[in-house]
Amino acid sequence: MFTGIIERLGVVKAIEKEGENVHFTIEAAFTDELKIDQSVAHNGCCLTVVAINDNEYIVTAILETLNKTNLGSWVVGTKVNLERCMVMNGRLDGHIVQGHVDTTATCIAIEDQNGSWKYTFRYTAELVTVEKGSITVNGTSLTVVDSKDNEFSVCIIPYTYEHTNFHQLREGDTVNLEFDIIGKYVAKLLGKA
C-alpha cells in the first residue's frame, strides 16, 4: 500500500533482459534503508526489491507489467518516481494507492500557468476520473482539475515539478495511471466498470 507521495527520484542504471522478464537496476538515495523482498512503487508500479548493492538495487518486471505500464520504455538514465510502502502508523498525506497500474495515458498538453503547470492526459480505458477526485500519475497522488471522457488535467506546483519526474515530461510521453480505488469500487457496483 502506498500514498502517492514521492520520496525520491531514482535513476535507471542498467537494464537486463532474461527471457520475457526485465531486471532494472535503480540508483536511489534511500537504498541503505531497503531490504530484500520490500515493495517499492516505481512510477506508481509496485515492484519487489530482489538485490541491493551499495546505492543501487534491482527489481524485476514480468511481461504483463511491461505491457501494461510505461516501464518497457525505460532506458538507462530514465528518472523514476519512487515511493516505499507506507507505514501503517504514519500519515496518509496523499490517497490510498495500491501500486497496481490500471492503464497508461498520453500527455497531450502542458500549460505553463506562471508558477504552476497544467498537464492534460488522454487514456483509452473504461475507467473514469472525477473533478476534484484523486488520480495517481506516475505514482504521484494528484487532484483532477478537469475531467472529460477519457481525458483529464492536473495542476502541478513547483515543489512537485522539481521533486518528481514531471519536470522531464513532454507532450506525447506515456505515463502510468492508477485510478482512485474507492471510485473503482463504486463504478463496479454501479455496473460502469
N, C-alpha and C positions, 0 to 999 in steps of 0.2 A: 504494500500500500504506500502511496506517495501523496504529496500535497500540491505538486506543480510549482514549487518554489525552487528555482535552480540554484544549486550550491556553487558550482564551478563550471568553467568551460574546460573540457578536455580536448586533446588533440590526437587524432588517429596517427600513430607512428608506424604501424605495419599492418598489412592485410595478407592473410594466408588462407588459401582455399584448400579444403580437404574433402573430397567427394563433393556433395552438394552443400556442405557446411562452410561457413567462413569464420575464421578466427580473427578478431580485431584486437590489436594491441593499442591501448589507450594510455596516454600520459596525463596524469592528474595530480593536483596539489594535495589531495587527501588520501593518497594511496597507502600511507602509513597507518591509516585508520580502518582500512578494509580488511576483510578476511575471506578466505576461500569459501564459496557457496553463498556469498552475500548477494542480494539483489540490488542492482543499480539501474536507474532509468537513464537511457541514452536517447536523447531527442524524444523522450516520452515512452520509449520501448524498454520494458523490463528485461534485463539480461543478467545472467549469473556469472559472477567472478569465478574463473577456473584456474587462474595462476596470477601470482604477484611477484614482481621483480623490481626492487628499488622504487622509482617513481612511476612505474608502468604496471598495468595489469591487463589480463586477457579475458575477453568474453567471446562466446560462440553464438552465431546466429544460424538457425536452420533455414532451409529453403522457404518454408511458409513465411517466416519472419522477413526474409529478404524480398519476397514477392509482395507483401502487404504493407511495407514501410519504405522509408527513404534510405535505409541502411545499405541497400545494394548500389546506391550512387556514391557512397563514400569513397574517397581516395586518401592517400597519405597526405596529411596536412589539414584535413577537414576538421573544423571546430565543432564540438558536440556538447549540447547542454546535458549536464549531469546532475542527478539527484539521488542520494542514498535513500533507502526506505525510511519511512517515518518512524519515530519513537512514539509508542502509544501514550506516554505521559507528557508529550510535547504539545505545542500549539498547532492547530490546523490553520496555517496562515493562508493557504490557497483554497483548494477544494478537494474533495475525495477523488483521487486519481488511482487507477489500478495499474497503469503501466502497460495496458493492452491497447495497442493502436487499432482504432476502428477502420480507418481508411487514410488515404493521403489526399492532399489538396494542392492546387497550384496557386501560387501568389500571382494575382492578376493586376494589382495596383499597389503602389506605395506613394502616400501623400505626405509631404513634409508639412507639419502644422505649426511651424515656428515654435519649436520647443518640445514637440512630441511628434509621433509618426502614426499614420493610419494605414494599416495593411488590410487589403481585401483578398479573400481566398475563394476559390471555386472548387467544389468536390462533386462526385457523382453518386455517392452512397445514398441509401434511402433514409438516412437519419436527418434530423432537423436541429437547427440552432434556434435559440430564443433570445430576443433582445434583452440585455441585462443578465442573461444566463451565463453559466460557466462553460468554457471550452479549453482544451489543452492543445496548444500548438507547439510542436517540437518539445513537448514536455513542460511547457510554460503555462501555468494557470492564468487565464485571461478572462475578461468580461466581454461578451459580444455587444458591440455598439450598433450595428446594423445587421439585419437578418432578412434574407430573401430565400426563395427556393434554391437550394444547392449553392448558396453564396452568403458570406458574412464578412464583417470587418471587425477588427480590434484596434485599439489605440495603445501605443507603447510609450511609456515615459522614458526619459533619458537614462535612469538607472537600469531599467530592464534592457534597453537598447545596448548599453555598454557591457552588461554582465551576462548576456545570453548571446546566442548566435544570430539574433535579429539584425545586428549591425552588418552581417555579411549577406543577408537575404536579399535577393534581387527578383524582379518580375520574371516569371517563368520557372522559378525554383519550386521544387516539391517539398512539402512539409508533412509531418505526421500529425494526425488528428485523433484525439480521444474525446468523444462527446461525454457530457455530464452523465454519470451513472444513474442518478435519480431520474433525469429526463428520459433515459433509455428505458428504464423500467415502466415509467408512466406511458411512454409511447407503445410499449409491448402490451400493456394492459388494455390500452385503447385500440389495439389492433393496427397500429400505424407503423410497426417495425417488425 
